[in-house]
Amino acid sequence: MRKDPDTGKSVTMTAGFEPGLRGCRDISRRNIGRKGFTLLEIMIAVAVIGGLLVSLIYSLNYHLGIAARHEFMTVASFLAKDKLDDMEREPSPLKGNFPAPYSDYQFMGEVRESAYPGISEIAVTVSRGNESVKFSDLAEIRK
């Protein structure tokens, strides 16, 4: 038994009833001391983290592809320039693979007459898979 503060009458207390609140207890008062997250909050957090991870993985994959392409272009350019220098010294058509560690790179060299007398066009194509780089140069061919 307890006295109602508003009326001063004795009131029998039952579960979930508090005379000062005129009805059921406020639900938010019951949760004041509890810690944790609701299922909705957890689902929203998981959705946000999932979206960020998908964006991160896509971006990482995209940039790794660009880095691989740049690596191929750099290595192939150096190899083509080196083979072009060799062909200027000994002009003859060539075809083959580079030695290790570049054994997956192939080259093909061509020598063609140019529009200028005594000058030939030397072209070298270096490829790996479906990518290729082509360098060409004009050189005086001494016979």
N, C-alpha and C positions, 0 to 999 in steps of 0.2 A: 504494500500500500504506500501511496505517495500522494502529496497534496499538489493539486493543479495550481501553478503559479498565477494563472489568470482568474480563476474562479474561487480558489481557496478550498474547494471540496476535495475529499479523499477519493483517489482514483486507483483502481486496481490496474497494475501494469500487465500488458500482454506483449508477446514478441512482435516487434516491428511497429509498435505504437508508442508514440511519445506525446504526451498531452500538449507540450509547448509548441509542437509543430502542426497541430491540428490534422493528424493523419499519419500516413506511413512516413518513415524516415527518408530523408533525402538520399538518393543513391550515391551522389558524389561525396557526401559526408562519410559513407561507409568505406569508400576507397581512398580516403586521405592517407592512411598509413601504409597502403600497399605499394610495392614497387614492381616495375615490369612494363612490358609493352602489350598492346592488344594485337590480335591476329591481323587486323587491318593495317596497323602501323608496320608490322613485320612484312606483310605482303607488299606494301608500297616501297619499303626499303630494299627488298629483294628485287623488285622490278627496276628501281633506279640503278642499283648496282649491276644488274644484268644488262641494262641498256648501255651503261658505261663500259662494261667489259666487251660487249659486242663492238662498240666503236673503237676501243683500244686495239682489239685483235685485228679488225679490218685495217686500221691505220698502220699497225705494225707490219702486216702482210704487204700492204701497198708500198711502204717505204723499203722493205727488204727487197721487193722486186725491182725498185728503182736502183738500189745499191748494187744488185747483181748485174743489172744492165750496164751501169757505169763501170763496174769492174771489167765486164767483157769488152766494152768500148776502149778502155785504157790498155788492157793487155793486147787486144787485137791490133790497136794502132801502133804500139811499140813493135810487135812482131812484123806487121806489114812494112813499117819503115825500115826495119833491119833487113828484111828480105828484098826490099826495093833497092837498098844500097848494094846488096850482093849481086843483084841482077844488073846494076849499072856497070859493075866491074866485069861480069861475064854475061852478056845478054843472050839468053836462050829461054825458051818456054820451060816452065817448071810446074810440077804438081807433086804434092806429098803432104806429110804430117810433120809437125814440129817435134823435136825431142822432148823428153820429160823435163820439167813438170807440165809442159804445155802440149802433151800428146793428144789431147782432145781437140786441138785446133788444127785445121787443114789450110793449106795455101795453094793458090794457083797463080802462076805468073805468065804473062803474055808480053810479047814484043811485037809492035806493029809499026809500020812506016807512017810517018806523019806527013803533013802537007809541006813541011820544010825540008829541003834537000840536006842529006847528011844527018838528020835528026830523027830519032825513033821515039815512039811513045812506049814506055814500059808501065805496065799495070800489074798490080798484085792484089789479089782478093784473099782475105783471111776469113774463115768461117768456123763456126762452132754450132752445131745443130741447125736451126733455121735462121740464125743471125749471121750477118757478114759485114765486113768493112772492106772498102776498095780504095786503094791509093794508086795514083798514077803520076808519072813524071816524064818530062822530055829530057832525052840524053843524047849526046853526040856519040855515035857508034863508030869506033875506029876498027877498021878491018885489016 
